[in-house]
């Protein structure tokens, strides 16, 4: 498959090659060479195709690979307009630079599968076992209102639409080289949620976040 992203679908057909109605597949964004995707059913009946720990052709899937940075908390519909945020967490014991070491101008990005990812500013670092907040309002006002420690970076990414997350999910992208002169983004984490059960109703304009 193309490392810049593609779609993969399986269709049923008869012996004459006529499609008989069944189809199943998914779409992925950029991919690192040699990586493998695997089907992962969720408890609510939905499914995803996350990157696997290793390719296992002809054998059971190895299981999803946990990225070094994960989406740890989302407030998608706050009680106060403008207070939406996405929290990222560094799962490792070392600080992580949110840019491509081979191309410092290529930074990590946040977005969804249907809109262009919005890059983080240069020189953004997540401390070991630390957090970064991406907010929809003024970072200084947000820090005071919620008493966020100074050690936690708070960013506002211009052009990032929090409204699209409820429809397409929120994705974290890591740069992985260039494709035709443009940054190739690899999706390392995605969270899809809904306002209906089994998701908690308290996160829908009642002031609660998803963790």
C-alpha positions in Angstrom: 0.0 0.0 0.0 1.0 3.6 -0.5 2.7 5.1 2.6 0.8 8.3 2.0 -2.5 6.6 2.9 -5.1 4.5 1.2 -8.4 2.6 1.5 -8.6 -1.2 1.8 -11.9 -3.0 1.2 -13.0 -6.6 0.7 -16.0 -7.3 -1.5 -18.0 -10.5 -2.1 -18.8 -11.7 -5.6 -19.9 -14.7 -7.6 -17.9 -16.8 -10.0 -18.7 -14.4 -12.8 -17.1 -11.5 -10.8 -20.5 -9.8 -10.1 -20.6 -8.1 -6.7 -23.1 -9.7 -4.3 -23.5 -6.9 -1.8 -21.0 -7.6 1.1 -18.2 -5.2 1.7 -15.8 -4.5 4.6 -12.8 -2.3 5.0 -11.3 0.9 6.3 -9.3 4.0 5.4 -5.9 4.9 6.8 -3.7 8.0 6.6 0.1 7.9 6.3 1.9 4.7 7.3 5.5 3.9 8.2 7.1 1.3 5.9 6.6 -2.3 7.2 3.8 -1.4 9.6 0.8 -3.6 9.9 -2.9 -2.8 10.7 -5.2 -5.2 12.5 -8.9 -5.3 13.3 -9.7 -4.5 16.9 -13.4 -4.7 18.0 -14.6 -2.5 20.8 -17.0 -3.2 23.6 -19.8 -1.1 22.0 -19.7 -3.2 18.8 -17.6 -0.7 16.7 -14.2 -1.6 15.3 -10.9 0.0 14.5 -7.8 -0.9 12.6 -4.9 0.3 14.8 -1.2 -0.3 14.0 0.0 -3.6 15.4 3.0 -4.2 17.6 4.5 -6.2 14.7 3.4 -7.8 11.4 2.2 -11.4 11.8 1.1 -12.6 8.3 -0.6 -16.0 8.5 -0.8 -15.8 12.3 -3.0 -14.1 14.9 -2.6 -10.3 15.3 0.0 -9.2 17.7 -2.3 -6.6 19.2 -2.3 -2.7 19.0 0.9 -0.8 19.5 0.7 1.8 22.3 2.3 5.0 21.2 4.6 7.0 23.4 2.0 9.9 23.5 -1.7 9.2 24.0 -4.9 11.2 24.1 -5.7 11.0 27.8 -8.7 13.3 28.3 -11.3 15.2 26.1 -13.8 17.9 27.0 -15.6 18.1 23.8 -18.8 20.0 24.8 -18.1 22.2 27.8 -20.6 23.9 30.0 -18.8 27.2 29.3 -18.4 28.1 25.6 -14.8 27.9 24.5 -13.5 25.7 27.3 -13.2 22.5 25.1 -9.8 20.8 25.3 -7.8 17.7 24.4 -5.1 16.5 26.9 -2.1 14.5 25.7 0.0 12.3 28.0 3.6 11.1 27.7 3.6 7.5 28.8 7.4 7.3 28.9 10.1 8.1 31.4 11.8 10.6 29.0 10.8 13.9 27.5 9.4 13.7 23.9 10.0 16.3 21.3 6.9 16.8 19.1 8.9 17.2 15.9 10.7 15.0 13.3 14.4 14.9 14.3 15.3 14.6 10.7 13.2 17.6 9.7 12.6 19.9 12.7 10.1 21.9 10.6 7.8 18.9 10.6 5.9 18.8 13.9 3.2 16.5 15.4 -0.3 17.5 14.6 -3.9 17.1 15.9 -7.1 16.7 13.8 -9.3 14.1 12.3 -9.3 11.8 9.2 -11.3 14.2 7.0 -9.6 17.5 7.5 -5.9 18.5 7.2 -4.0 18.0 10.5 -3.2 21.1 12.4 0.5 21.1 13.4 1.9 21.9 16.8 4.2 24.9 17.2 7.9 24.2 16.9 9.9 23.3 20.0 6.9 21.7 21.8 8.1 19.2 24.3 6.1 16.9 26.6 8.0 16.1 29.8 8.5 12.6 31.1 5.1 11.4 32.4 3.9 14.9 31.6 0.9 16.5 29.8 0.1 19.0 27.1 -3.3 20.7 26.8 -4.7 21.8 23.5 -7.5 24.3 24.1 -10.2 26.1 22.2 -9.9 29.4 24.1 -7.1 31.7 25.2 -4.4 29.6 26.9 -3.7 32.2 29.6 -7.3 32.6 30.6 -7.7 28.8 30.6 -4.7 28.3 32.9 -6.1 30.8 35.5 -9.6 29.4 35.4 -8.6 25.8 35.9 -5.4 26.5 37.9 -3.2 24.5 35.5 0.4 24.3 36.7 2.9 26.4 34.8 4.9 23.2 34.0 2.0 22.0 31.8 2.1 23.6 28.3 -1.2 25.0 27.1 -1.6 25.4 23.3 -4.2 26.9 21.0 -3.8 25.5 17.5 -5.2 28.0 15.0 -7.7 26.4 12.6 -8.4 23.4 14.8 -12.1 22.6 14.8 -13.3 20.8 18.0 -16.8 20.5 16.5 -15.6 17.9 13.9 -14.2 15.6 16.6 -17.7 14.3 17.6 -18.3 13.3 14.0 -15.0 11.9 12.9 -13.0 11.4 16.1 -9.9 13.1 17.3 -6.5 11.9 16.0 -2.9 12.5 16.9 -0.5 12.5 14.1 3.3 12.1 14.0 5.4 13.3 11.0 7.3 10.5 9.2 9.4 12.0 6.4 8.0 13.6 3.3 5.7 12.4 0.4 5.9 14.4 -2.8 7.5 17.3 -0.9 4.7 17.4 1.7 4.8 16.1 5.3 3.7 12.5 5.6 1.6 12.2 8.8 1.2 8.8 10.5 -1.8 8.5 12.8 -0.6 7.2 16.2 -3.7 7.6 18.3 -7.4 8.1 17.7 -10.5 8.4 20.0 -14.0 8.2 18.6 -16.8 9.0 21.0 -20.5 9.7 21.0 -23.1 11.5 23.0 -25.3 8.4 23.4 -24.8 5.2 25.6 -22.4 3.6 26.4 -20.7 7.0 26.5 -21.6 9.0 29.6 -24.2 11.8 29.2 -22.4 14.0 31.7 -19.8 14.8 29.0 -22.4 16.4 26.8 -22.6 20.1 27.9 -22.7 19.1 31.6 -19.1 20.1 32.4 -17.5 16.6 32.6 -14.7 15.3 30.4 -14.0 11.9 28.9 -10.8 10.3 30.4 
